[in-house]
């Protein structure tokens, strides 16, 4: 009997050591590495963008048309933390909204930014109820809203203006300029050429998330030339029924010297920056 107890104690100690190592190394590898990371998730015909800043602030912009975003977050967020510092719903259409319903239910969302427009769909009602139950702090944002994080990351709302009056939900889509050091990324939701330029002053950006999945009305060519993006990313589903992305849009972007990535062919697109240099990778 004593031998049996001794063997069980040894096994218990062994398994305890393994679990401890898993927890320690899991914690170590989930810590911020000092780089700014922006991921445009491959969620199909929709948008979902995750940002982890150099000091570990976590930001999610849109949630895609289904729950695939949860799988990505499960990999990108440490298992011991369910906190997301900021969630942004650019506008309440299903391909941007649906995945966020479960996000606000399963994660501790500290702040939520939304535009002023609502919707009448069942999905939007489910979203409204989820927000109510989560008791997240909700802020309606307009052009000019700014947030600066302690690590120097700056978030500026470029669109919509407070005076927008349209039946088109895309007219209210939140457009963000994310800046870290000399690196800038413009994230546009579905605010296409009808609403560009978003402000009277727009400078060069390194990364441009092409609006509305690269539809034929995605861009105002004069505006895009003015921001001269080095990388343009199109979030789009494989073999979608809308003809996205439009070949003319792709050709234009490539002709002005912008490297084009698309999630239906490249998968999730990640941009990593130290505030000075940056690089792009896909997976």
N, C-alpha and C positions, 0 to 999 in steps of 0.2 A: 504493500500500500504506500509506504514511504517513497519507494522508487517512482511509483505512478504520480504521486504529488510533486515530486521533484521535477519530473519530466514536464508536467503541466506548467509548473512555475517557469521553467526555462523557455517553454514555448510562448507563454504569456509575455515574458520579458522580451523575447525576440520580436514578437508581433508589435509590442508596444514601441520598440526601438524603430521598427520600420515605419509605423504610423507617425512617430515623432519626426523622423527624417523627411517624410512626405510633407508634413505641415511646415517644417522649417524651410525646406527648399521651395515649397509652393509659395510661401511668404516672400522669400528672397527674390524669386523670379518674377513676382507680380509687382515689385516695387518700380516706381518711375526710374527710367534710365537717363533722365536729363534731356531727352529729346522730345520735341513736339511731334505727335503722330496723328494723322488724319486718315481715316479709312472710309472709302465709299464702298459700302457693302454691296455684294451681288445679291439683291433681294428680288430679282425678276423685274417685272414692269412696274417700277415704283422707285422711291428714294428712301435711303436710310444711311446716315453719315455719322460716324463715331469719331470723337476727338478725345485724346488723352494728352494733356499739356505736360510741360517739362516737370512740373511739381505734382502731377497726378490728378489734376482736376479732370472730371469726366463729363463730357457733353455729348448728347445724342440729338441729332437733327432729323426728324421724321422717322417713321418706323416701317415703311414699306407696305405692301398689299396683303401680307399674311404674317405668320409668326416666325419666319426664318430669322428675323432679327434677334430673337431670343437665343438661338443657337450661337450666333456670333457674340452676343454679350456674355454668354456663359463661358466663352473662351477668353474674352478680352478683359473681363472684370475678375478680380480675385474672388475665390470661393467664399472667403470669410466676410466680404463686404457687399452689400446690396445697395450702396448709395450711388446715385447719379446726380451730379451737382446742378446740371441744367439740361432740360429737355425743351426742344423747340418744335412745335408743329407749324410748318410753314403755312399750310392752309388745309381746311377740313375736307379733302377728297380722299377716297378709300385707299388709293395707291401710296399715300403719304401717312395716312391716319391709322389704318387697321392694326398694324403691329404695335403701335403705342398703347393700345387699350390694355394689353397684357403687361406691357412694360410698367405702367403706373400701378398696376395691381401687384406686381411681383417685386418691384424695386422701390427703394426709398428715394423718391424724386424730391430734391430740395426746392427747385424752382422750375416753373413752366412758363415759357413764352408762347403766346398765340397772337394771331392777327385778329382784327375786329370782326371778321366775317364768321357766320355760323352756317349750319346746313340742316336739312330736314330728313336725312337718311336714318335708317336703323343703326348703322354703324356710328353715326355721330351721336345718337342718343345713348348708345352703349358707352361711348367715350365720355360723354357728359356725366353719366352716372359713375363711371370709374374715377373721374376727377373728384367728384363730390365725396366719394367714399374714402379716397386717399388723403384728402385735406391738403393737397399740395398748394403751395403759393403760386397763384396764377397772375401773370402780368400781360396786359395787352400792349404790344410794342408797335411803334411807328418809326419812320425815318428820323434819324438823329439819336435814337437810343444807343447808349454806349455802356460797355462793361469792361473794366480792366481788372484782371486777376493778379494775384500777388507775384506770379512768376513773369509778369510782363505781357502775357497774352491779352490782346485787345479784341473785343467783339463790337462791331458797329452795325447797326441796322440801316441799310441803304434804301429799303423799300418795305412796305407801302407808305405813302404819305397819309396823314390823318384825314385828308379831304377826298380820298378815293371814293367814287360812287359808281358802281358797275354791277351788272348781273353776272359777270364772269368771275368765278371764284379765283381764277388765276391772277386777277388784278390785285388781289389782297395777299398774294404769296410773299412771305417774308424773305428778303434777300439779305445775306450777311457778308460782311467783310471780316475775315479772321486774320489777324496779324500777329506774328511772333518775330521780333527783331526785324530783319529786312525781308522776311518771307510773308507773302500775302496770298490768301485764297478767297475767291469770291464764290459763295454758295447761293444758288439762285432759285431753288424750288422750281416752280412752273411759271415764273414771271418772264414771259417771252418778249419778243421784239416790240410789242405794243407798249411796253412799259420801260423801255430802254431809251436813253441812259437813265439809270436809277437816280442819279444825282447830277448836279451841274459840274462836279469835279470827280473824275475817276482816273487814277493813275495806273501804271503797269502792275499786273498781278502775275505771280508765278503759276497759280492754278485757277482754272475756271471750270466750275461745274456747269455744264451746258444745260440751259433750262429745258423743261418739258420734254425730257428724254430724246432730245435731238430732233424734234418735229420740224417740219418745213418752215414754221413760223418762229423757231427758237431764238434767232438772233438778228439784231440790227447790225449790219456789217460795219458801218462807220463806228459804232460803239465798240464792237469787239476789236477792231483795229486799234482803237484808242487805248485799250487796256492790254493789248498784245500779249495774251497768255502764252507761257511757255509750254504748259500742259493743259489740255482740255479733256474733261472726263464726262462721258455720257452714261448715265444710269438707265439701263434699258433691259427688257426681257427678251429672251430668245424667241424667235419666230412669232413675235407679237402681231396682233391684228391691225395695228395702226400705221404700219410702214415706217416705224422708228428704228434707227435714226435715218434721217433723210440724207441721201448721198451727196446732194449739193452742199449741205451743211458741213459734212465731213471734208469734202474737197476744199471748201473755203478755208476751214481751219488749218488744214495741212498746207495750203498755199501761202498762208501768212506766217508759216513757220512754227505752228503749234503742234506738238506731239499729241495725237488723239488716242485715248484709251476708252474702251467701252466694256461695261460689265458683262454683256452677253458673250463676249469673246475672250476678255482678259480676266474675268472673275473679279473678286474684290481688288480695288486699287488703293494702295497705301502710299502716302507721301510722308516722309520723315525729314525733319529739319532741326538744326541746332540754333536756328535764328540767323544764321549766315549762309551756310550751304544747305542743300537739300537734295533728296533723291527719291525716285519713284520705284515701287516694286509691286508685283501682282501675285495673286495666289488664288 
